[in-house]
C-alpha cells in the first residue's frame, strides 16, 4: 500500500511530538500481524527489528540485503496506522556516500524515523572508528534534510552490544552523533540506573532510547524517572514467540507429546484481532 504524502507527513510529525516530553514504549514487531496486534493494544508508535525480521526469513541477524529490508519497511509502514521507526542497521553501505543513498531509499518507504548504528559486523573489528561513524551519521542527516527534514534520525553506539562495555567511549560517541545531526540517541546494552542516567545527562536535551530486551528490575516508571524518552524491546518479542514455538516443537519431536500447545492462543482469538 502506498501512503499519501500528507499521511506520511502526519505520522512523522506525530512521531517527533512523542519525543518532546514524557516516556513512551515503542515495541518491535517483525511482520504485519505482530504490527497490527501491537497497534490494537494502544501503542503510539512501532519500531522494526532487523533480528526478528531476519529470523522470520530463515536468516541470522545482519544477513539480509538492502532491497529485502526496504521491501520489509514498505510492508510494515502499510500494515499499520502508526509511525514506524526503521532498524536500518549500519545503513547498508560501505561508505558515507552509500549511506546517503540508502537513507534516501528508506525515507521513500514512508518510515517516520530510522537508526544508523556504528557496528561493523566484523567480530575482529566490531565497531567503526569514531570519525568514520560520524561521517556516516552526517551522510544520513544530509539525506533526511534533502527530503524535507521530517524523518527522525537515531544515532546508535553499539559498544555494549559488541562486547566493549566502555561507558566513556559510548558517551563520547553519542555526543558526537548528536552533533552530527542525530535527533535521538541510543546505546543498546546499557542496563544500570547509573549507566542510563549518565547517558541521558550527557546528550540532554536530546531524547534517549533505552533498550529493554530481557526481564529487568526497572519498571517503565523507573525508566521515565531517569529521563529516558522512549523504550524499545528490540528482538525480545520475536524471541518470546520463538521461545514458545521452540519449546512446543521440541516437546513434540523429542517426547511425542502435545503439552507445548497448552498456552497457545485460540484461533478464534487471533482471527478476532484481524477481523474488522
Secondary structure, 3 states (H helix, E strand, C coil): CCCCHHHHHHHHHHHHHHCCCCCEEECCCCCHHHHHHHHHCCCCEEECCHHHHHHHCCCCCCCCCHHHHHHHHHHHHHHCCCEEEEECCCCCCCCHHHHHHHHHHHHHCCCCEEEEECECCCCCCCECCHHHHHHHHHHHHHHHHHCCCCCEEEEECCCCCCCCCCHHHHHHHHHHHHHCCCCEEECCCCCCHHHHHHHHHHHCCCEEEEECCCCCCCCHHHHHHCCCCEEECCCHHHHHHHHHHHHHHHHHHHHCCCHHHCCCCCHHHHHHHCCC
